[in-house]
Amino acid sequence: MNSSSNHANTLKKIIDSDSLLLSIGDVANAIDVSTRQLRYWEKKGYIKSKISKSGQRKYTYFTLLQAGDIAGYINEGYTLASAAEKTANNARIMKRLRQFLQTRFDNGYEIEGGYEIDLGEIKDVDAEQHLHIDLMEDGESFFQIKKKDK
């Protein structure tokens, strides 16, 4: 198997991984809330943790994103309940996006000024044509249809 394929498989595993865990303090610091708030949100069922073998709360990166969403909505003036509801909707979208990336990510390349990601075949288009997204360092992004790299 070539190294490009190995790299793509590694990235797919990372996208699909729940094994990367953060401490409650790491999450609190990252989103600028107290650990007490995180425990309360967990008690209310808005976020979930995993308990480590030593009994410590650990959070996935997905939960970090959820907690960050909740904190952001609260800062915009939403109540905790409505912030959690909006976050749950976002979580459903992110879950689908995660599934999409896990199944569609074919390869990634560094290009001048950014990165190009091959998202694979396009329905009802020649199988040799793939959808690519270019993510530029200046923040610009765009799609292209290109012939599949061999």
N, C-alpha and C positions, 0 to 999 in steps of 0.2 A: 504494500500500500504506500502511496507517495506521501510526502510530508504535508502537502497542501490538503489532502484528504484527511490525514490525521488531525490537522489543525481544525478543519471544519467540524469533525466529529467531536473534538474537545470542546469547541464553542457550543455545539448543540447540547452537550452534557451540562455545561455551565448554565445555559439558558433554562434547562429543565431541572436544575438542581434545587433541592430544599436543604441540602446539607451544609450550606454556608450560613453559619449562625453568628449572631451578634448578641452581646450582653445588653441588659436593660439600660445600663449606663451609656453604652455606645449609641443606642437608639435615642435615648433622651437627649444626649449632647448633639446628635446629628440633626434633630428636628427642633431643638430648643424648647423642650418641655421637661417637666420634672418626672422622676421615676414614679412618684406617687400618682401622677396623672396617667401614666401608662398602666399601672396596676389597676386603677379605677376603670379605664377603658376596657381592660381585659375582663374585669369583674362584670362589666355590663355586656360583655360578649362582642364588643366592637373590633377587638383584635385578639389574636391568639399567640400563645408562646409555647415553646417546648421546654420541658424541664430536663436539665442535664443530669448526669449521673450524680453530680455533687449537690443537686437540688436547686441549682440556679436557673432563673428564667433565661431562655435564649430565644431570639427572634430571627426569622428568616429575612432576607432582603425584601421579599414580597411584603412582609408585615411592616418592615421599615417604611416602605412606600405607602402602605395603608395609613399608618400612624402619621406620616408626614402630610398626607391628604387631609386627614381629620384636623390636625393642627392648623393647616392652612385655611380650611373652611371656617374654623372657629375664629381665627384671626381676621377673617373677612366679615364676621358678625353672625355667622350661623350658630344655632344651638348645637350642643353635642349630638343630640339625636338626629337632627337634619344633616349635620356634617357626616355622621356615620352612614346615613342613608345614601348620600351622594357618593361617599367613598365606596360603599358596597356596589353601586352601579359602575363606578370606575374600575373596581376590582374585576367585575365580570368582563369588561372590555379588555383589561390587561391580561386576564387569563386566556382569552381568545387570541390576543396578540402574541402572547408567549407560545401558545400552541402553534400559531402560524409560523413564527420564527423558527421554532424547533423543527417543524416539518419542511419548511420551504428554504431555509438557509442552505445554500449549495456551496458557497465559498466566499471568501473575502480577500480583498487585495488592498495594499497601500498604493495610492496613485499620487501624482503630483498635486499637492494642496489638500489631500484628504484621503478618503477611503471609498472603495467600491464594493458593494455587496451583491452577489448573484443570488436572486430569489427564485431561480429555477424557471421551468417551463411555463408558458402562457397557454391557457385553454384555447383550443381551436386555432392555434398558430403553429407553424412548423416547429417540431421538437428541438431543432437546432437553435431556435431563437429563445433567449432567456430575458427575463426582466431583471434589470440591474438598478440599484439605487446608489447614487453618489452622494456621500456625506462629506461636505467640504469643511475645512477648518475654520473658514470665515462664517460658518453657520448656514450657508446655502445648501440646499439638497434638491436633487432632481432625479427623475426616472429616465432610463434609456432601455431600448430593446437592442440587444447585441447577440451576435452569434456565440453559442456556447463555447467556452474554452475547453480544450481537450486536455 
